[in-house]
Structure formats: C-alpha cells, structure tokens
Amino acid sequence: MKETIVLVTGSEGFIGKHLMEALARRPNVRALGCDIGNTPEELGRALEQADVIYHLAGVNRPTDLKELESGNVDFTRSLCNSLQALGRQPTFVLSSSIQAELDNPYGISKRQAELILQTWSTMTGARCVVFRLKNVFGKWCRPNYNSVVATFCHNIAHGLPLSISDPSKALELVYIDDIVDAFLKVLEQHPGACGYWEIPRSFTITLGELADKIQSFRQSRQNLTLPSFADDFPRYLYATYLSYLDSQDFAYNLDIKRDDRGELAEFIKSPHAGQIFVSRTKPGITRGNHYHHTKTEKFLVIEGEALIRLRSIQPTSSGMHTNLVEYRVSGRDFRVVDIPPGYTHSIENVGSAEMVVLFWSSEIFAPGKPDTIGLPVVREPATFERKAVAAAGEVLKGA
C-alpha cells in the first residue's frame, strides 16, 4: 500500500503534539512536523512531498495585533502560494476557530485565513476541510495562556488561587481526543471541495461549576470520593487534571487503622459504586462476624490463605442455625467471594503468614446508618443473639 505523507504545521503545539502522536501509530503514514524551529527550506521540502496538510500553526495571544496578520493570514497565504507554485494539490485541513464568526481581531484573522484557503481550493480543485474549533481541553495544554481548563487544572493541582470574573459564564468545551479523531477521519473519507467539518460533540459547563469540579478532584485524595464516570466529560476532565500534577506528587498516603489484628485502610469511595478498602490480617485472626440487610460485599484475597464462612441468619427448616457455607481461598487463585445480604460472615487467616484482602462494598460506610449487625458465624443455636454495631470505628474493626 502506498505511503501517505502528512505535514503538520504547528506540530509542537497542544493539538499538534496529539496529532503527531496519533499519526505515528497509523500504518502506511509518515508524518512530517513543522514548527517555529524549522527553516523555510525544511518547510518547502515538506510541501513538495505532502499528500495531506494539517495547518495548525497560528497566533492567538499576540503581543502586537500585527502578529495576527502575519501568523494567521500571511502564513496561510504563503502555504497556498507555495503549493500553487509547485503545482501540487494535497488535501488541506485548516484548524480555525469559532471566533471566526466574531468581529474581534483574532476572529477576523482566522476568517481571512479560511477565505484564502477557499480561494486556493477553487482555483486548483484541491480538497480542503475547515474545522472551527471551540475551547479545547486535555493534557499537554499550556496553562495561564488561552485555556481556562488548563489554567484551573494547573493552579488547583499546585494549590494556587483561581481568578473567576463571572462564575455563571458558560463554556463550550471540546476534548482533544475527539478533535484528533475528527482530524484523522480526513485520511479515511477523502473530502471533496472545500467545506466545514464539525467536531461531533462538545460539553457545556459554567466557570463556577468547572472550578468546583476540578477542586473536587484535588479533595478526593482526602475524602477518597471519586466523581461518577458514567459520562465522558468528568472522566476526560479528571484525566486532564491529573496530567497537571508534578511527578513528585503522583503518590499519596492512605489513613491506616491499626489494631492487634492487623491494618485496614479505605481506598476509594463512590456514591455510585460503593467503596473499596484493603486489610492486612495476622495469622489466626478472624475479621467480620456480622451481617448486612442491604449492603453487599466482595472479598478478594490478594496474599495468604483464608477461610471465608457464611451462614444465613434465617433458621433452617428444622429451626437450627446450621446452614454454614465455607470457602477456602488463596492469594494465588484471585477468586472472588460474594457476600449476600442476610448472611453473617467472617474471614479467617488460616495461613502462616500475613493475609492481604481487597474488599468492595456496595455502599459508602455511613456512621449513622452502618447496616452492620454483629453476629458470630460459628455459634451454638442456644446462644444465638444479635448485636447492632453503631460506632464507625467498630464497623471498620469488624471488616
């Protein structure tokens, strides 16, 4: 199959870095990057070869308004003139802006660049695509420049204050991966005459909501509560926030509760998915001996040997409480045991070494309503009794 040569101007910019990385993974594609560090001669050689051009280079935060003319208008005109002189008609993709619909200096410069490209396309018959991009967010975007998401993520990640002039102002955001996917479709669909293509989706949020959501990501290390990732936007935003942490800040400690049985730490909480915690238990020690009415759990032994016992709190047909179920599990097996409601249960370290267990609970522990009732799994029917466990500390000890 013939190799497709792709030129990306502005290849060292935010979108350019993502596009170059994606192109490098495509078979039969060779990407040529061109940025401010390249010479005119290098750009000229790339124009001689390119089958597709992604023109991402431009100016959006000039120190002098004349830079908008030279960086957005004149540079686009120069590319088109060079291609015409070479007698070449590669597919040309222009990264424009929704501000091209406005009459501010930046918007006017982007609209003029679009007109130059359309004129060249009409004269030569070349295929071209214009993307009018909205506010783009994602990893690798420069903070304190022209992206409020990048600025908020950077400042919050570093404990710096935010400046919000109007918390109720709405933003329409587009994720970088959606942009790259839309750009790459040009390679597959072979556009016809010059036209406008849309990024298929965007996300709307106010400045105040955006700040609150990113602040919640920082706070999640203390309260362990993650946002719902049922929708793509919070998942994309969370990924973006993490990318602004300094590398020495990737790790953080959990609050470990220790007693004579071992250690226990809560790991992750979610109002939509319950919580996860982990424990270390000494040999011969048993945890649990309680049941739940609605809360369910999963036990996964990571290391060591365990005996998990369960018994329904309902008597058998004979009236005896002897319906005992036992599971012998090992950290070598990665075997999960479900704990249904209405079953008192326990887990005993029956090995000679420390036992490590990962627990999942369908609910975040609520001290005022723990849904945890103490009841030994192995006990004579005559001494059968029930005991409510109310204190948060006692519940965690019993886990």
C-alpha positions, 0 to 999 in steps of 0.5 A: 500500500502506498505511503501517505505523507502528512505535514503538520504545521504547528506540530509542537503545539497542544493539538499538534503534539496529539496529532503527531502522536496519533499519526505515528501509530497509523500504518502506511503514514509518515508524518512530517512536523513543522514548527517555529524551529524549522527553516523555510527550506525544511518547510518547502521540502515538506510541501513538495512531498505532502499528500495531506496538510494539517495547518495548525500553526497560528497566533492567538495571544499576540503581543502586537495585533500585527502578529495576527496578520502575519501568523494567521493570514500571511502564513496561510497565504504563503502555504497556498502560494507555495503549493500553487507554485509547485503545482501540487494539490494535497488535501488541506485541513485548516484548524480555525476557530469559532471566533471566526464568526466574531468581529474581534481581531483574532476572529477576523484573522482566522476568517481571512485565513479560511477565505484564502484557503477557499480561494486556493481550493477553487482555483486548483480543485484541491480538497480542503476541510475547515474545522472551527474549533471551540475551547479545547481541553486535555493534557499537554495544554499550556496553562495561564495562556488561552485555556481556562481548563488548563489554567484551573487544572494547573493552579488547583493541582499546585494549590494556587488561587483561581481568578473567576470574573463571572462564575455563571459564564458558560463554556463550550468545551471540546476534548482533544481526543475527539478533535484528533479523531475528527482530524484523522477521519480526513485520511479515511473519507477523502473530502471533496471541495472545500467545506466545514467539518464539525467536531461531533460533540462538545460539553457545556459547563459554567466557570463556577461549576468547572472550578468546583469540579476540578477542586473536587478532584484535588479533595478526593485524595482526602475524602477518597470520593471519586466523581461518577464516570458514567459520562465522558466529560468528568472522566476526560476532565479528571484525566486532564487534571491529573496530567497537571500534577508534578511527578513528585506528587503522583503518590499519596498516603492512605489513613491506616487503622491499626489494631492487634489484628492487623491494618485496614485502610479505605481506598476509594469511595463512590456514591455510585459504586460503593467503596473499596478498602484493603486489610492486612490480617495476622495469622489466626485472626478472624475479621467480620462476624456480622451481617448486612440487610442491604449492603453487599460485599466482595472479598478478594484475597490478594496474599495468604490463605483464608477461610471465608464462612457464611451462614444465613441468619434465617433458621433452617427448616428444622429451626437450627442455625446450621446452614454454614457455607465455607470457602477456602481461598488463596492469594494465588487463585484471585477468586472472588467471594460474594457476600449476600445480604442476610448472611453473617460472615467472617474471614479467617487467616488460616495461613502462616503468614500475613493475609492481604484482602481487597474488599468492595462494598456496595455502599459508602460506610455511613456512621449513622446508618452502618447496616452492620449487625454483629453476629458470630458465624460459628455459634451454638443455636442456644446462644444465638443473639444479635448485636447492632454495631453503631460506632464507625470505628467498630464497623471498620474493626469488624471488616 
